[in-house]
Amino acid sequence: MAGSTSLALIVQGAPYGRRVARSDVDIALAAAALDFDIRVYFQGWSVMQLAARKNAAKALLPNGYRAWAALPDLAGARIFAERQWLDFCHAAELELILPVEALGEAEMKRSWRECDHVLVL
C-alpha cells in the first residue's frame, strides 16, 4: 500500500497458550481496517499457531481456530517466521495455513526495525 504506515506485529506467545486466543488476530485485523501495511513476525514456536487443523496433533496442539487464514484476504499482510522453525515444520510435514517467508533471527530484527510502529503480542 503506497503511502501507508507500516506496523510490525511480533507474535511471541506459545501456540494456543492465551486465554483469548483470537486477540492477536483481532489486533491484526483492526490494523488492516486502519490501512496499516502489516508485517507479522512469528518468533520461535509461535509459528505453530499456523499449523493446519488436520496436522494439529503432529504439532502437539489441540484443534484450534484458523483465524490467521483470514488475514491475507482482508489485508496485504506479509507473514514471517524464523527459518529454523519453518525447517522444523517442513521436516515434520506440518502444513501451514498461510504462506510464510523465512528469515534468520538477525534478518527478522532488521526487518521489523524498518517498520514505522512495532507491537509485541
N, C-alpha and C positions, 0 to 999 in steps of 0.2 A: 504494500500500500504506500504509494508515494506521499511523502509529507506527513505520515503518521508518526506517532510517538511509539517507540519500542518498549516492550515490557518483557523482562526475563522472569519466568516463574520457575523457581528451583524447588523440585519435589524431593524431599529427603526422607520422608517417613516410611515406616515399614508398611508393606502392602496390606491393606485392609486392617491396619492397626489403629485407626482412629475411630472414635465413636460415631462421628458423622462422616462416613467415607466419601460422600459425594461433594464435600465442601471445597476440595481443591479444584474439581471440575467446575463447580459453580463460580469460583473466582475467575477461572479462565474464560468462561462463557460471558461473565459480566464485563471483563476487559475487552472481549471481542465486540460486545454491544457498544462499547465506548470507542470503537475504532482503533484500538491499540494494535500494533504489529506484535504479535505474540510469539515468543520462543519459550518452549517448555523444556526444562533440563531435568531428567531423572538421574539422580545420583544413587550409586550403589544398587542395592536390591529393590529399591522403589520401582524400578522398571518392571518388576513382576506385576504391578498393577495393570500392565498392558497385555498380560497373558490372556489369550483367547479362552473363553469359557470351557471349551472342550479339553483343554490342556491344564486346567487349574490344579488337578491332582498332581501332575508332574512338577508343578511349581510349588507344591506343598502348600497350596492356598485353598480356602473354601471357594465355592462358586460365588462369584461376585458380580458387581454391575459392570456394564460395558460402556459407561457414560463417556469415557475419554474418546470413544469412537465417533461421537457426535462433533467433536471439536473441529476437525478439518472441514466439515460441511458448513459450519457456521462461521469459521474464521480462517484466514490464511496462515494458520499457525505452523511453525516448524517444531518438530519434536526431536530431542537429542537424548542420548544415553551414553554412559561410559562404554568404551569399546570392549573391555573385558567382560562386562555383563551381557552385552549383545552376543559375544562369542559363547558365553555360558548358555544363553537361550538357544542359540543355534545348535550347540553340542547336545543339549537336552531335547532337541526337536520341539521347542516351545514356539508356537505361533503367536505373534503379537498382533493386536487389533489395529495398530497404526503403523505406517512407515516411520521408522526411526533412523536418524542419522547417527553414526558412531563418531565419538570424539574421545581423545585421550583426556586425562584429568587436566593437564595444563591448557589444552585447546579449549576445553569446556569453560574454564575460568576466564580465559581471554575472550571467548565469545560472549559470555554474559556481561562482562565489563563494558562491551561495546554498546549495550542497551542503555536507553535513557533512564529506565527505572528497573529495580530488581526487588522481587518479593520472594521470601523464603516461606515455603508451605510446609 
